[in-house]
Amino acid sequence: MFEIKELSKQYKAGKPIFSGFSKTVEAGKGVGLVGPNGSGKTTFLRILSVNSFPTSGTVLFDGTDIHKRPNEYLKHVGLVHDEETLPVHLSASELLEWVLRSRKLWDNTGKVKIDDMLNLLSLDEREEPIGTYSTGMKKKTQIAAAFIIKPKVLIMDEPLRGLDDSTRKVVIEALVDRKENKKTLIFMSSHTMGQTQKIFDEILEFPLSN
């Protein structure tokens, strides 16, 4: 369960991006973030992924303050950032192996898990360096890295951007399956709801109000 308590974020200049925001989200729920560019969606997700600290307030996951004990929290989290921040000299297969090993999830089924995940997302160029990938291929790699650990929490910033229609459908179905089986709590931003509506139990509209 996520407990967001009196969360505020303000940079040195200007008014707060959001202030005093509180919310509780139970396991297995999907929360959609909608709003125009610059309204605070990415900032909010960066705080939930511990890539940024709040100005005030706390975020608890299963009772743990995520900013005080990030390692304990992040082992349960799959991330898809809006930016394409991937190691360009690794292949998709090598990246997924590193992800599994770093989470101590590697075993003799690792290669099969990687192939199954990349097959699901139709990423055929899995042994080529990521630096040679198109935008869509990089996005598939990000999603594969987030999914393969079977996370308790998925934090996704515009994950469908750059994907072809068939892959977009596969990703949406996978998210719905994880949510319906109450395996994963999902926070996901999107400019448009469309097909993604069935992922979400509720919508947060940005800019946030208290």
Residue, then its C-alpha position, 0 to 999 in steps of 0.5 A: m500500500f502507498e501512503i502519500k502524506e502532505l506531499s509538496k514540491q517547490y523549486k527555488a523560484g516560483k510557486p509550488i508544483f503541488s502542495g500538501f497532497s495526500k492519498t492512499v492507494e491499495a495494492g493492485k490498483g491502477v492510477g492514471l496521471v493526466g494533464p498538460n506538459g509542465s503540470g507536474k506529472t513527471t515530477f510526481l513520478r520522480i518522487l515516487s521513484v526516488n529520483s527526486f526528494p519532496t520539499s516536504g511530506t512523506v511517501l510510505f510503501d508498506g509502512t517504509d519511508i521510501h526516501k529514507r530506505p530507498n534500497e528496501y523499496l526499489k527492489h520492488v519497483g519497475l520503472v519506465h522513465d520518459e527519457e531514454t536513459l539506457p546503457v548504449h553498449l549493452s544489448a537488450s538481452e544483456l541489460l535484462e540479465w543484469v537487471l535480474r542479477s542485480r535483484k538476485l533473481w537470476d537462476n537457470t531459467g534466466k535466459v528463458k525468462i529473457d527470451d519470453m519477455l522480449n518475444l512478448l514485446s516483439l523485440d527481435e534485435r535483442e543481441e544488438p547494442i541498445g545504442t543502435y535501437s530506434t525510439g520504439m525499440k528502446k521503449k520496448t527494452q525499458i518496459a521489458a526491464a521493468f516487467i521482468i522482475k515482476p514488481k509490486v509497483l510499476i512507475m511509468d512515465e508515458p510508456l506507450r509513446g513510440l510503440d507500434d499499435s500491436t505492442r501497445k496492445v500487448v503492454i496494456e493487456a499485460l498491465v491489466d493482467r498484473k492489476e486484476n491479479k492484484k500483483t502490481l500497483i501501477f502509477m502511469s502518466s498518459h496524455t490521452m486515456g483511450q485504450t489505457q482506461k481499463i488499466f486505471d481505477e482512478i485518475l489524478e488530474f494535474p496540476l494537483s489540488n489538495 
